[in-house]
């Protein structure tokens, strides 16, 4: 935590743990011997583990990360173009993408697999639609054959609904 004393470090961690547990700032001030301004500053500068973080950057990442990744991997945009579209720093976008790849592997390989699965599913749908079309034609053909046979031979081939057997 830098230039803080051991006691200050303990107070920071205690205050942030209480804050993250849902305690109000006023209640924390009664538990931790610091000024209101100091507590507010700690909440802005530190996370629950007492590690330095920029809250605004974290919130921005939560808001934009998913969209950045979608634009990069699905739409194929470069980090500079994404930065322009979302009004972010190109360096920030590049770091988010690099960190994501370091933690999760490169989605390009996953994308190729997903793309081949999609193509296979599209082909399966097309095959099933063709089979359905053929079966509908077969059903109409059978109906026509029965209709012709009924007219030609004068007998009812189809049973009427509710007929006794």
DSSP file (Angstrom, degrees, kcal/mol; ACC not computed):
  #  RESIDUE AA STRUCTURE BP1 BP2  ACC     N-H-->O    O-->H-N    N-H-->O    O-->H-N    TCO  KAPPA ALPHA  PHI   PSI    X-CA   Y-CA   Z-CA
    1    1 A X              0   0    0      0, 0.0     2,-0.4     0, 0.0     3,-0.1   0.000 360.0 360.0 360.0   1.5    0.0    0.0    0.0
    2    2 A X        +     0   0    0      1,-0.2     0, 0.0     2,-0.1     0, 0.0  -0.696 360.0   5.6  93.4-131.6    2.9    2.3   -0.2
    3    3 A X  S    S+     0   0    0     -2,-0.4     2,-0.2     2,-0.0    -1,-0.2   0.143  93.7 119.0 -86.7  18.6    3.8    4.9    2.5
    4    4 A X        -     0   0    0     -3,-0.1    -2,-0.1     1,-0.1     2,-0.1  -0.574  63.8-118.7 -85.0 149.0    1.1    3.9    4.9
    5    5 A X     >  -     0   0    0     -2,-0.2     4,-2.7     1,-0.1     5,-0.2  -0.300  31.0-103.0 -75.7 168.6    1.9    2.8    8.4
    6    6 A X  H  > S+     0   0    0      1,-0.2     4,-2.3     2,-0.2     5,-0.2   0.908 124.3  50.4 -59.2 -42.3    1.0   -0.7    9.6
    7    7 A X  H  > S+     0   0    0      2,-0.2     4,-2.4     1,-0.2    -1,-0.2   0.909 110.5  48.9 -64.0 -42.5   -1.9    0.8   11.6
    8    8 A X  H  > S+     0   0    0      2,-0.2     4,-2.7     1,-0.2    -2,-0.2   0.915 109.9  52.2 -64.0 -41.9   -3.1    2.8    8.6
    9    9 A X  H  X S+     0   0    0     -4,-2.7     4,-2.4     1,-0.2    -2,-0.2   0.922 110.3  48.2 -58.8 -44.1   -3.0   -0.3    6.5
   10   10 A X  H  X S+     0   0    0     -4,-2.3     4,-2.5     1,-0.2    -1,-0.2   0.898 112.2  49.4 -63.7 -40.3   -5.0   -2.2    9.0
   11   11 A X  H  X S+     0   0    0     -4,-2.4     4,-2.8     2,-0.2     5,-0.2   0.888 110.1  51.1 -66.2 -39.0   -7.6    0.6    9.2
   12   12 A X  H  X S+     0   0    0     -4,-2.7     4,-2.7     2,-0.2     5,-0.2   0.955 112.9  44.8 -61.7 -50.1   -7.8    0.7    5.4
   13   13 A X  H  X S+     0   0    0     -4,-2.4     4,-2.4     1,-0.2    -2,-0.2   0.917 114.8  48.5 -62.0 -43.9   -8.5   -3.0    5.1
   14   14 A X  H  X S+     0   0    0     -4,-2.5     4,-2.3    -5,-0.2    -1,-0.2   0.940 113.1  47.6 -61.3 -47.5  -11.0   -2.9    8.0
   15   15 A X  H  X S+     0   0    0     -4,-2.8     4,-2.5     1,-0.2    -2,-0.2   0.915 114.1  46.2 -61.7 -44.2  -12.8    0.1    6.5
   16   16 A X  H  X S+     0   0    0     -4,-2.7     4,-2.9    -5,-0.2    -1,-0.2   0.872 110.6  52.5 -70.7 -35.6  -13.0   -1.4    3.1
   17   17 A X  H  X S+     0   0    0     -4,-2.4     4,-1.3    -5,-0.2    -1,-0.2   0.924 112.4  45.7 -62.9 -43.1  -14.1   -4.8    4.4
   18   18 A X  H  <>S+     0   0    0     -4,-2.3     5,-2.4    -5,-0.2     4,-0.3   0.910 113.6  49.7 -64.5 -41.8  -16.9   -3.1    6.3
   19   19 A X  H ><5S+     0   0    0     -4,-2.5     3,-1.4     1,-0.2    -2,-0.2   0.928 112.0  46.8 -63.1 -45.9  -17.9   -1.0    3.3
   20   20 A X  H 3<5S+     0   0    0     -4,-2.9    -1,-0.2     1,-0.3    -2,-0.2   0.716 104.8  61.8 -70.8 -19.6  -17.9   -4.0    0.9
   21   21 A X  T 3<5S-     0   0    0     -4,-1.3    -1,-0.3    -5,-0.2    -2,-0.2   0.521 126.3-100.9 -81.0  -5.3  -20.0   -5.9    3.5
   22   22 A X  T < 5S+     0   0    0     -3,-1.4    -3,-0.2     1,-0.3    -2,-0.1   0.495  70.7 149.2 103.8   4.0  -22.7   -3.2    3.1
   23   23 A X      < -     0   0    0     -5,-2.4    -1,-0.3    -6,-0.2    -2,-0.0  -0.465  49.9-111.2 -72.8 143.7  -22.1   -1.1    6.1
   24   24 A X     >  -     0   0    0     -2,-0.1     4,-2.0     1,-0.1     5,-0.1  -0.289  22.2-115.6 -70.0 159.5  -22.9    2.6    5.7
   25   25 A X  H  > S+     0   0    0      1,-0.2     4,-2.2     2,-0.2     5,-0.1   0.865 115.8  55.2 -64.6 -36.8  -20.0    5.1    5.6
   26   26 A X  H  > S+     0   0    0      1,-0.2     4,-1.0     2,-0.2    -1,-0.2   0.912 108.6  47.6 -63.3 -42.2  -21.4    6.8    8.8
   27   27 A X  H  > S+     0   0    0      1,-0.2     4,-1.1     2,-0.2     3,-0.4   0.877 110.0  53.1 -67.2 -37.0  -21.3    3.4   10.7
   28   28 A X  H >X S+     0   0    0     -4,-2.0     4,-3.0     1,-0.2     3,-0.6   0.900 102.7  58.1 -63.6 -40.4  -17.7    2.8    9.4
   29   29 A X  H 3< S+     0   0    0     -4,-2.2     5,-0.3     1,-0.3    -1,-0.2   0.800 104.4  52.1 -61.5 -27.9  -16.6    6.1   10.7
   30   30 A X  H 3< S+     0   0    0     -4,-1.0    -1,-0.3    -3,-0.4    -2,-0.2   0.785 116.1  40.4 -75.1 -27.9  -17.7    5.0   14.2
   31   31 A X  H << S+     0   0    0     -4,-1.1     2,-0.5    -3,-0.6    -2,-0.2   0.809 114.8  50.7 -89.3 -33.8  -15.7    1.8   13.9
   32   32 A X  S  < S-     0   0    0     -4,-3.0     2,-2.2    -5,-0.1    -1,-0.2  -0.925  81.7-130.2-114.2 126.1  -12.5    3.1   12.2
   33   33 A X        +     0   0    0     -2,-0.5     2,-0.3    -3,-0.1    -3,-0.1  -0.432  67.1 108.6 -78.1  74.0  -10.7    6.2   13.7
   34   34 A X  S    S-     0   0    0     -2,-2.2    -2,-0.1    -5,-0.3     2,-0.1  -0.924  70.8 -94.9-138.9 165.7  -10.4    8.3   10.5
   35   35 A X     >  -     0   0    0     -2,-0.3     4,-2.3     1,-0.1     5,-0.2  -0.380  35.0-113.3 -77.2 161.1  -11.9   11.5    9.1
   36   36 A X  H  > S+     0   0    0      1,-0.2     4,-2.5     2,-0.2     5,-0.2   0.915 118.1  51.4 -58.2 -45.6  -14.8   11.4    6.7
   37   37 A X  H  > S+     0   0    0      1,-0.2     4,-2.3     2,-0.2    -1,-0.2   0.887 108.8  50.8 -61.9 -40.5  -12.7   12.7    3.9
   38   38 A X  H  > S+     0   0    0      2,-0.2     4,-2.7     1,-0.2    -1,-0.2   0.925 110.0  49.6 -63.9 -44.8  -10.0   10.1    4.4
   39   39 A X  H  X S+     0   0    0     -4,-2.3     4,-2.5     1,-0.2    -2,-0.2   0.937 111.6  48.4 -59.7 -47.1  -12.6    7.3    4.4
   40   40 A X  H  X S+     0   0    0     -4,-2.5     4,-1.8     1,-0.2    -1,-0.2   0.894 111.8  50.4 -60.6 -39.7  -14.1    8.6    1.1
   41   41 A X  H  X S+     0   0    0     -4,-2.3     4,-2.0     2,-0.2    -1,-0.2   0.913 110.0  49.8 -65.5 -42.3  -10.6    8.8   -0.4
   42   42 A X  H  X S+     0   0    0     -4,-2.7     4,-2.7     1,-0.2    -2,-0.2   0.915 108.6  52.5 -61.9 -43.3   -9.8    5.3    0.6
   43   43 A X  H  < S+     0   0    0     -4,-2.5    -1,-0.2     1,-0.2    -2,-0.2   0.879 112.9  45.2 -61.9 -36.7  -13.1    4.0   -0.9
   44   44 A X  H  < S+     0   0    0     -4,-1.8    11,-1.0    -5,-0.2    -1,-0.2   0.841 121.5  36.7 -73.1 -33.2  -12.2    5.7   -4.1
   45   45 A X  H  < S+     0   0    0     -4,-2.0     8,-2.6    -5,-0.1     2,-0.3   0.710 112.3  49.7 -97.4 -21.8   -8.6    4.6   -4.2
   46   46 A X  B  <  -A   52   0A   0     -4,-2.7     6,-0.2     6,-0.2     2,-0.1  -0.858  61.4-144.0-125.0 153.7   -8.6    1.0   -2.8
   47   47 A X    >   -     0   0    0      4,-1.8     3,-1.9    -2,-0.3   -31,-0.1  -0.362  49.5 -78.2 -99.8-171.1  -10.4   -2.2   -3.3
   48   48 A X  T 3  S+     0   0    0      1,-0.3   -31,-0.1     2,-0.1   -32,-0.1   0.791 129.6  52.3 -61.4 -30.2  -11.4   -4.8   -0.7
   49   49 A X  T 3  S-     0   0    0      2,-0.1    -1,-0.3   -33,-0.1     3,-0.1   0.436 116.7-110.9 -86.0   1.4   -7.9   -6.3   -0.6
   50   50 A X  S <  S+     0   0    0     -3,-1.9     2,-0.3     1,-0.3    -2,-0.1   0.632  72.1 140.6  79.7  12.8   -6.3   -2.9    0.0
   51   51 A X        -     0   0    0      1,-0.1    -4,-1.8   -50,-0.0    -1,-0.3  -0.694  60.4-102.3 -90.5 143.5   -4.7   -2.9   -3.4
   52   52 A X  B     +A   46   0A   0     -2,-0.3     2,-0.3    -6,-0.2    -6,-0.2  -0.382  52.7 159.6 -65.5 135.4   -4.6    0.3   -5.3
   53   53 A X        -     0   0    0     -8,-2.6     2,-0.8    -2,-0.1     3,-0.1  -0.984  42.8-120.9-151.6 156.7   -7.1    0.6   -8.1
   54   54 A X     >  -     0   0    0     -2,-0.3     4,-2.4     1,-0.2     3,-0.2  -0.895  19.8-161.3-102.6 108.5   -8.8    3.3  -10.1
   55   55 A X  H  > S+     0   0    0    -11,-1.0     4,-2.7    -2,-0.8     5,-0.2   0.887  90.2  53.6 -58.1 -42.3  -12.6    2.9   -9.5
   56   56 A X  H  > S+     0   0    0      1,-0.2     4,-2.3     2,-0.2    -1,-0.2   0.907 109.8  48.0 -61.3 -41.0  -13.4    4.9  -12.6
   57   57 A X  H  > S+     0   0    0      2,-0.2     4,-2.5     1,-0.2    -1,-0.2   0.904 111.4  50.6 -65.0 -42.0  -11.3    2.7  -14.8
   58   58 A X  H  X S+     0   0    0     -4,-2.4     4,-2.4     2,-0.2    -2,-0.2   0.912 111.7  47.4 -62.7 -43.1  -12.8   -0.4  -13.2
   59   59 A X  H  X S+     0   0    0     -4,-2.7     4,-2.1     2,-0.2    -2,-0.2   0.910 111.8  50.4 -65.1 -41.2  -16.4    0.9  -13.9
   60   60 A X  H  X S+     0   0    0     -4,-2.3     4,-2.5    -5,-0.2     5,-0.3   0.906 110.1  50.5 -62.9 -41.0  -15.4    1.8  -17.4
   61   61 A X  H  X S+     0   0    0     -4,-2.5     4,-2.8     1,-0.2     5,-0.3   0.922 109.2  50.7 -63.4 -43.7  -14.0   -1.7  -18.0
   62   62 A X  H  < S+     0   0    0     -4,-2.4     4,-0.3     1,-0.2    -1,-0.2   0.884 114.8  44.7 -60.3 -38.2  -17.2   -3.3  -16.6
   63   63 A X  H  < S+     0   0    0     -4,-2.1     4,-0.3    -5,-0.2    -2,-0.2   0.882 127.7  23.8 -72.9 -38.8  -19.3   -1.2  -19.0
   64   64 A X  H  X S+     0   0    0     -4,-2.5     4,-2.7    -5,-0.2     5,-0.2   0.645  94.5  87.3-108.4 -17.0  -17.2   -1.6  -22.1
   65   65 A X  H  X S+     0   0    0     -4,-2.8     4,-2.6    -5,-0.3     5,-0.2   0.904  91.8  48.4 -56.9 -47.5  -15.2   -4.8  -21.9
   66   66 A X  H  > S+     0   0    0     -4,-0.3     4,-2.3    -5,-0.3    -1,-0.2   0.910 114.6  46.1 -60.3 -42.9  -17.9   -7.1  -23.4
   67   67 A X  H  > S+     0   0    0     -4,-0.3     4,-2.7     2,-0.2    -1,-0.2   0.887 110.9  53.1 -67.4 -39.2  -18.5   -4.7  -26.3
   68   68 A X  H  X S+     0   0    0     -4,-2.7     4,-2.2     1,-0.2    -2,-0.2   0.938 111.9  45.4 -59.8 -47.3  -14.8   -4.3  -26.9
   69   69 A X  H  X S+     0   0    0     -4,-2.6     4,-2.9    -5,-0.2     5,-0.5   0.891 112.6  50.9 -65.7 -39.7  -14.3   -8.1  -27.1
   70   70 A X  H  X>S+     0   0    0     -4,-2.3     4,-2.2    -5,-0.2     5,-1.5   0.947 112.1  46.3 -62.5 -48.2  -17.4   -8.5  -29.3
   71   71 A X  H  <5S+     0   0    0     -4,-2.7     6,-2.5     3,-0.2     5,-0.3   0.874 117.6  44.3 -62.5 -37.1  -16.2   -5.9  -31.8
   72   72 A X  H  <5S+     0   0    0     -4,-2.2     4,-0.3     4,-0.2    -2,-0.2   0.952 125.2  27.3 -74.2 -49.3  -12.7   -7.3  -31.8
   73   73 A X  H  <5S+     0   0    0     -4,-2.9    -3,-0.2    -5,-0.2    -2,-0.2   0.848 131.5  30.8 -88.6 -35.2  -13.5  -11.0  -32.1
   74   74 A X  T  <5S+     0   0    0     -4,-2.2    -3,-0.2    -5,-0.5    -2,-0.1   0.871 130.7  32.0 -91.0 -40.6  -16.8  -11.2  -33.9
   75   75 A X  S   <S-     0   0    0     -5,-1.5    -3,-0.2     2,-0.1    -4,-0.1   0.654  99.3-129.7 -92.6 -16.6  -16.7   -8.1  -36.0
   76   76 A X        +     0   0    0     -6,-0.3    -4,-0.2    -4,-0.3    -3,-0.1   0.662  47.8 158.9  80.4  16.7  -13.0   -8.1  -36.6
   77   77 A X        -     0   0    0     -6,-2.5    -1,-0.2     1,-0.1     2,-0.2  -0.425  39.3-121.8 -73.3 148.3  -12.3   -4.5  -35.7
   78   78 A X     >  -     0   0    0     -2,-0.1     4,-2.3     1,-0.1     3,-0.4  -0.491  28.3-106.8 -82.9 160.1   -8.8   -3.5  -34.6
   79   79 A X  H  > S+     0   0    0      1,-0.2     4,-2.4     2,-0.2     5,-0.1   0.836 118.7  56.1 -60.0 -34.0   -8.2   -1.9  -31.2
   80   80 A X  H  > S+     0   0    0      2,-0.2     4,-1.7     1,-0.2    -1,-0.2   0.903 109.4  45.7 -66.0 -39.5   -7.7    1.6  -32.7
   81   81 A X  H  > S+     0   0    0     -3,-0.4     4,-2.5     2,-0.2    -2,-0.2   0.893 112.2  51.1 -69.5 -39.7  -11.1    1.5  -34.4
   82   82 A X  H  X S+     0   0    0     -4,-2.3     4,-2.6     1,-0.2    -2,-0.2   0.913 107.6  53.8 -62.1 -42.3  -12.8    0.1  -31.3
   83   83 A X  H  X>S+     0   0    0     -4,-2.4     5,-2.1    -5,-0.2     4,-0.8   0.899 109.9  47.7 -59.9 -41.2  -11.2    3.0  -29.3
   84   84 A X  H  <5S+     0   0    0     -4,-1.7     3,-0.5     3,-0.2    -2,-0.2   0.934 113.2  47.6 -64.4 -46.0  -12.7    5.5  -31.8
   85   85 A X  H  <5S+     0   0    0     -4,-2.5    -2,-0.2     1,-0.2    -1,-0.2   0.885 122.0  33.6 -63.8 -40.0  -16.1    3.9  -31.7
   86   86 A X  H  <5S-     0   0    0     -4,-2.6    -1,-0.2    -5,-0.2    -2,-0.2   0.377 106.7-119.0-101.1   3.9  -16.4    3.7  -27.9
   87   87 A X  T  <5 +     0   0    0     -4,-0.8     2,-0.3    -3,-0.5    -3,-0.2   0.934  68.2 134.1  57.7  49.8  -14.4    6.8  -27.1
   88   88 A X      < -     0   0    0     -5,-2.1     2,-0.3    -6,-0.2    -1,-0.2  -0.767  65.2 -88.4-119.9 167.7  -11.7    4.9  -25.2
   89   89 A X     >  -     0   0    0     -2,-0.3     4,-2.3     1,-0.1     5,-0.2  -0.602  29.5-135.2 -74.1 134.6   -7.9    5.1  -25.2
   90   90 A X  H  > S+     0   0    0     -2,-0.3     4,-2.5     1,-0.2     5,-0.2   0.871 107.9  54.2 -57.9 -35.8   -6.4    2.8  -27.9
   91   91 A X  H  > S+     0   0    0      2,-0.2     4,-2.5     1,-0.2    -1,-0.2   0.907 107.3  50.0 -64.7 -41.4   -3.9    1.6  -25.3
   92   92 A X  H  > S+     0   0    0      2,-0.2     4,-2.5     1,-0.2    -2,-0.2   0.935 112.0  47.3 -61.6 -47.2   -6.7    0.7  -22.9
   93   93 A X  H  X S+     0   0    0     -4,-2.3     4,-2.3     1,-0.2    -2,-0.2   0.926 112.5  49.5 -60.9 -45.5   -8.5   -1.3  -25.5
   94   94 A X  H  X S+     0   0    0     -4,-2.5     4,-2.6     1,-0.2    -1,-0.2   0.907 111.3  49.4 -61.4 -42.5   -5.3   -3.1  -26.5
   95   95 A X  H  X S+     0   0    0     -4,-2.5     4,-3.1     2,-0.2     5,-0.3   0.911 109.6  51.4 -64.0 -42.8   -4.5   -3.9  -22.9
   96   96 A X  H  X S+     0   0    0     -4,-2.5     4,-2.3     2,-0.2    -1,-0.2   0.928 113.1  45.0 -60.1 -44.8   -8.1   -5.3  -22.3
   97   97 A X  H  X S+     0   0    0     -4,-2.3     4,-2.3     2,-0.2    -2,-0.2   0.924 114.7  48.2 -65.2 -44.8   -7.8   -7.5  -25.3
   98   98 A X  H  X S+     0   0    0     -4,-2.6     4,-2.3     1,-0.2    -2,-0.2   0.916 112.9  47.8 -62.7 -44.6   -4.3   -8.7  -24.4
   99   99 A X  H  X S+     0   0    0     -4,-3.1     4,-2.1     2,-0.2    -1,-0.2   0.899 110.6  52.1 -63.6 -40.7   -5.3   -9.4  -20.8
  100  100 A X  H  X S+     0   0    0     -4,-2.3     4,-2.7    -5,-0.3     5,-0.3   0.925 111.2  46.9 -61.2 -44.6   -8.4  -11.3  -22.0
  101  101 A X  H  X S+     0   0    0     -4,-2.3     4,-2.2     1,-0.2    -1,-0.2   0.878 110.9  52.3 -65.6 -37.7   -6.2  -13.5  -24.3
  102  102 A X  H  < S+     0   0    0     -4,-2.3    -1,-0.2     1,-0.2    -2,-0.2   0.881 117.8  37.6 -65.5 -37.4   -3.7  -14.1  -21.5
  103  103 A X  H  < S+     0   0    0     -4,-2.1    -2,-0.2    -5,-0.2    -1,-0.2   0.829 133.8  20.7 -82.4 -33.5   -6.4  -15.3  -19.1
  104  104 A X  H  < S-     0   0    0     -4,-2.7    -3,-0.2     1,-0.2    -2,-0.2   0.443 103.5-113.0-119.4  -2.6   -8.6  -17.2  -21.6
  105  105 A X     <  -     0   0    0     -4,-2.2     2,-0.5    -5,-0.3    -1,-0.2  -0.094  55.4 -48.7  83.4 166.3   -6.6  -18.0  -24.6
  106  106 A X    >>  -     0   0    0      1,-0.2     3,-1.0    -4,-0.1     4,-0.7  -0.625  43.4-153.5 -78.4 121.3   -7.1  -16.6  -28.1
  107  107 A X  H 3> S+     0   0    0     -2,-0.5     4,-3.5     1,-0.2     5,-0.2   0.606  82.7  85.3 -69.6  -9.5  -10.8  -16.8  -29.1
  108  108 A X  H 3> S+     0   0    0      1,-0.2     4,-2.2     2,-0.2    -1,-0.2   0.919  92.0  47.3 -57.2 -41.9   -9.8  -16.9  -32.8
  109  109 A X  H <> S+     0   0    0     -3,-1.0     4,-1.9     1,-0.2    -1,-0.2   0.904 113.6  47.1 -65.4 -40.6   -9.4  -20.6  -32.4
  110  110 A X  H  X S+     0   0    0     -4,-0.7     4,-3.2     1,-0.2    -2,-0.2   0.891 109.1  55.6 -65.1 -38.3  -12.7  -20.9  -30.7
  111  111 A X  H  X S+     0   0    0     -4,-3.5     4,-3.0     1,-0.2    -2,-0.2   0.908 106.2  49.8 -62.6 -42.2  -14.2  -18.7  -33.3
  112  112 A X  H  X S+     0   0    0     -4,-2.2     4,-2.3     2,-0.2    -1,-0.2   0.913 113.1  47.0 -63.0 -42.0  -13.1  -21.1  -36.1
  113  113 A X  H  X S+     0   0    0     -4,-1.9     4,-2.2     2,-0.2    -2,-0.2   0.934 114.0  47.0 -63.9 -46.6  -14.5  -24.0  -34.2
  114  114 A X  H  X S+     0   0    0     -4,-3.2     4,-2.6     1,-0.2    -2,-0.2   0.903 111.3  52.3 -61.6 -41.0  -17.8  -22.1  -33.6
  115  115 A X  H  X S+     0   0    0     -4,-3.0     4,-2.5     1,-0.2    -1,-0.2   0.907 109.6  48.0 -63.7 -41.7  -17.9  -21.1  -37.3
  116  116 A X  H  X S+     0   0    0     -4,-2.3     4,-2.3     2,-0.2    -1,-0.2   0.881 111.5  51.0 -67.2 -35.7  -17.5  -24.7  -38.4
  117  117 A X  H  X S+     0   0    0     -4,-2.2     4,-2.5     2,-0.2    -2,-0.2   0.912 110.2  49.6 -64.5 -41.3  -20.2  -25.8  -36.0
  118  118 A X  H  X S+     0   0    0     -4,-2.6     4,-2.6     2,-0.2    -2,-0.2   0.920 110.8  49.2 -62.8 -44.3  -22.5  -23.0  -37.4
  119  119 A X  H  X S+     0   0    0     -4,-2.5     4,-2.2     2,-0.2    -1,-0.2   0.907 111.3  49.6 -61.9 -41.8  -21.8  -24.1  -40.9
  120  120 A X  H  X S+     0   0    0     -4,-2.3     4,-2.2     1,-0.2    -2,-0.2   0.905 111.9  48.4 -63.5 -41.6  -22.5  -27.8  -40.0
  121  121 A X  H  X S+     0   0    0     -4,-2.5     4,-2.4     2,-0.2    -2,-0.2   0.888 109.8  52.1 -66.6 -38.7  -25.8  -26.8  -38.3
  122  122 A X  H  X S+     0   0    0     -4,-2.6     4,-2.4     2,-0.2    -2,-0.2   0.907 110.5  48.6 -62.5 -40.7  -26.8  -24.7  -41.4
  123  123 A X  H  X S+     0   0    0     -4,-2.2     4,-2.5     2,-0.2    -2,-0.2   0.903 110.3  51.2 -65.5 -40.6  -26.2  -27.6  -43.6
  124  124 A X  H  X S+     0   0    0     -4,-2.2     4,-2.5     2,-0.2    -2,-0.2   0.906 109.9  49.6 -63.0 -41.8  -28.2  -29.9  -41.3
  125  125 A X  H  X S+     0   0    0     -4,-2.4     4,-2.6     2,-0.2    -2,-0.2   0.927 110.8  49.8 -61.9 -45.3  -31.1  -27.4  -41.4
  126  126 A X  H  X S+     0   0    0     -4,-2.4     4,-2.0     1,-0.2    -2,-0.2   0.910 111.4  49.0 -61.2 -42.5  -30.9  -27.3  -45.2
  127  127 A X  H  X S+     0   0    0     -4,-2.5     4,-2.4     2,-0.2    -1,-0.2   0.913 112.3  48.1 -62.7 -43.2  -31.0  -31.1  -45.4
  128  128 A X  H  X S+     0   0    0     -4,-2.5     4,-2.4     1,-0.2    -2,-0.2   0.880 109.8  52.0 -66.9 -37.5  -33.9  -31.3  -43.0
  129  129 A X  H  X S+     0   0    0     -4,-2.6     4,-2.3     2,-0.2    -1,-0.2   0.893 110.2  49.3 -64.3 -38.7  -35.8  -28.7  -45.0
  130  130 A X  H  X S+     0   0    0     -4,-2.0     4,-2.3     2,-0.2    -2,-0.2   0.913 110.7  49.6 -66.1 -42.6  -35.2  -30.7  -48.2
  131  131 A X  H  X S+     0   0    0     -4,-2.4     4,-2.5     2,-0.2    -2,-0.2   0.903 111.0  50.1 -61.7 -40.9  -36.4  -33.9  -46.5
  132  132 A X  H  X S+     0   0    0     -4,-2.4     4,-2.5     2,-0.2    -2,-0.2   0.915 109.1  51.3 -63.1 -44.0  -39.6  -32.1  -45.3
  133  133 A X  H  X S+     0   0    0     -4,-2.3     4,-2.1     1,-0.2    -2,-0.2   0.914 111.6  47.6 -59.6 -43.1  -40.2  -30.7  -48.8
  134  134 A X  H  X S+     0   0    0     -4,-2.3     4,-2.6     2,-0.2    -2,-0.2   0.912 111.6  49.9 -65.3 -42.9  -39.9  -34.2  -50.2
  135  135 A X  H  X S+     0   0    0     -4,-2.5     4,-2.4     2,-0.2    -2,-0.2   0.875 109.3  51.6 -65.9 -36.9  -42.2  -35.7  -47.5
  136  136 A X  H  X S+     0   0    0     -4,-2.5     4,-2.3     2,-0.2    -1,-0.2   0.917 111.4  47.7 -63.8 -42.1  -44.9  -33.0  -48.1
  137  137 A X  H  X S+     0   0    0     -4,-2.1     4,-2.6     2,-0.2    -2,-0.2   0.912 110.7  51.4 -63.7 -41.6  -44.7  -33.9  -51.9
  138  138 A X  H  X S+     0   0    0     -4,-2.6     4,-2.6     1,-0.2    -2,-0.2   0.909 109.8  50.2 -61.9 -41.8  -45.0  -37.6  -51.1
  139  139 A X  H  X S+     0   0    0     -4,-2.4     4,-2.2     2,-0.2    -2,-0.2   0.910 111.8  47.0 -63.4 -42.7  -48.1  -36.9  -48.9
  140  140 A X  H  X S+     0   0    0     -4,-2.3     4,-2.2     2,-0.2    -2,-0.2   0.887 112.1  51.4 -65.5 -37.6  -49.7  -34.8  -51.7
  141  141 A X  H  X S+     0   0    0     -4,-2.6     4,-2.5     2,-0.2    -2,-0.2   0.926 109.9  48.7 -64.7 -44.6  -48.9  -37.6  -54.2
  142  142 A X  H  X S+     0   0    0     -4,-2.6     4,-2.5     1,-0.2    -2,-0.2   0.909 110.7  51.2 -61.7 -41.6  -50.5  -40.2  -51.9
  143  143 A X  H  X S+     0   0    0     -4,-2.2     4,-2.4     1,-0.2    -1,-0.2   0.914 111.2  48.2 -60.4 -42.3  -53.6  -38.1  -51.5
  144  144 A X  H  X S+     0   0    0     -4,-2.2     4,-2.6     2,-0.2    -2,-0.2   0.899 110.5  50.9 -65.5 -41.6  -53.9  -37.7  -55.3
  145  145 A X  H  X S+     0   0    0     -4,-2.5     4,-2.6     2,-0.2    -1,-0.2   0.923 112.1  47.1 -61.9 -44.6  -53.4  -41.4  -55.9
  146  146 A X  H  X S+     0   0    0     -4,-2.5     4,-2.6     2,-0.2    -2,-0.2   0.911 111.6  51.2 -64.0 -41.8  -56.2  -42.2  -53.3
  147  147 A X  H  X S+     0   0    0     -4,-2.4     4,-1.9     2,-0.2    -2,-0.2   0.916 112.0  46.5 -61.4 -44.1  -58.5  -39.6  -54.8
  148  148 A X  H  X S+     0   0    0     -4,-2.6     4,-2.8     1,-0.2     5,-0.2   0.922 112.9  49.7 -64.8 -43.7  -58.0  -41.1  -58.3
  149  149 A X  H  X S+     0   0    0     -4,-2.6     4,-2.6     1,-0.2     6,-0.4   0.898 109.2  51.8 -64.1 -39.8  -58.5  -44.6  -57.1
  150  150 A X  H  X S+     0   0    0     -4,-2.6     4,-1.2     1,-0.2     5,-0.3   0.901 114.4  43.2 -63.4 -40.5  -61.7  -43.6  -55.3
  151  151 A X  H  < S+     0   0    0     -4,-1.9    -2,-0.2    -5,-0.2    -1,-0.2   0.925 116.7  46.1 -69.8 -44.7  -63.1  -42.0  -58.4
  152  152 A X  H  < S+     0   0    0     -4,-2.8    -2,-0.2     1,-0.2    -3,-0.2   0.910 125.7  28.0 -67.5 -43.8  -62.0  -44.8  -60.8
  153  153 A X  H  < S-     0   0    0     -4,-2.6    -1,-0.2    -5,-0.2    -2,-0.2   0.525  98.1-130.2-100.0  -7.4  -63.2  -47.7  -58.7
  154  154 A X     <  +     0   0    0     -4,-1.2     2,-0.3    -5,-0.3    -3,-0.2   0.763  65.5 119.9  68.1  25.7  -66.1  -46.0  -56.9
  155  155 A X        -     0   0    0     -6,-0.4     2,-0.7    -5,-0.3    -1,-0.2  -0.910  66.4-117.1-122.2 152.1  -65.0  -47.1  -53.4
  156  156 A X        +     0   0    0     -2,-0.3     4,-0.1     1,-0.2   -10,-0.0  -0.767  30.3 174.2 -89.0 118.7  -64.0  -45.1  -50.4
  157  157 A X        +     0   0    0     -2,-0.7     2,-0.3   -11,-0.2    -1,-0.2   0.857  63.2  68.7 -88.9 -41.7  -60.5  -45.8  -49.4
  158  158 A X  S    S-     0   0    0    -12,-0.1     2,-0.3     1,-0.0     0, 0.0  -0.591  85.5-126.2 -79.1 139.1  -60.2  -43.3  -46.6
  159  159 A X        -     0   0    0     -2,-0.3     2,-0.2     1,-0.1    -2,-0.1  -0.645  24.3-119.7 -81.3 141.9  -62.3  -43.9  -43.5
  160  160 A X    >   -     0   0    0     -2,-0.3     3,-1.7     1,-0.1     2,-0.1  -0.498  38.9 -90.5 -76.1 150.6  -64.6  -41.1  -42.5
  161  161 A X  T 3  S+     0   0    0      1,-0.3    -1,-0.1    -2,-0.2     0, 0.0  -0.406 112.5  14.6 -62.9 134.6  -64.0  -39.6  -39.0
  162  162 A X  T 3  S+     0   0    0      1,-0.2    -1,-0.3    -2,-0.1     2,-0.1   0.562  88.7 154.5  79.0   8.9  -66.0  -41.4  -36.4
  163  163 A X    <   -     0   0    0     -3,-1.7    -1,-0.2     1,-0.1     2,-0.2  -0.420  47.0-114.0 -70.7 144.9  -66.8  -44.4  -38.6
  164  164 A X              0   0    0      1,-0.1    -1,-0.1    -2,-0.1     0, 0.0  -0.550 360.0 360.0 -79.1 143.6  -67.6  -47.6  -36.9
  165  165 A X              0   0    0     -2,-0.2    -1,-0.1     0, 0.0    -2,-0.0   0.425 360.0 360.0-109.5 360.0  -65.1  -50.4  -37.4
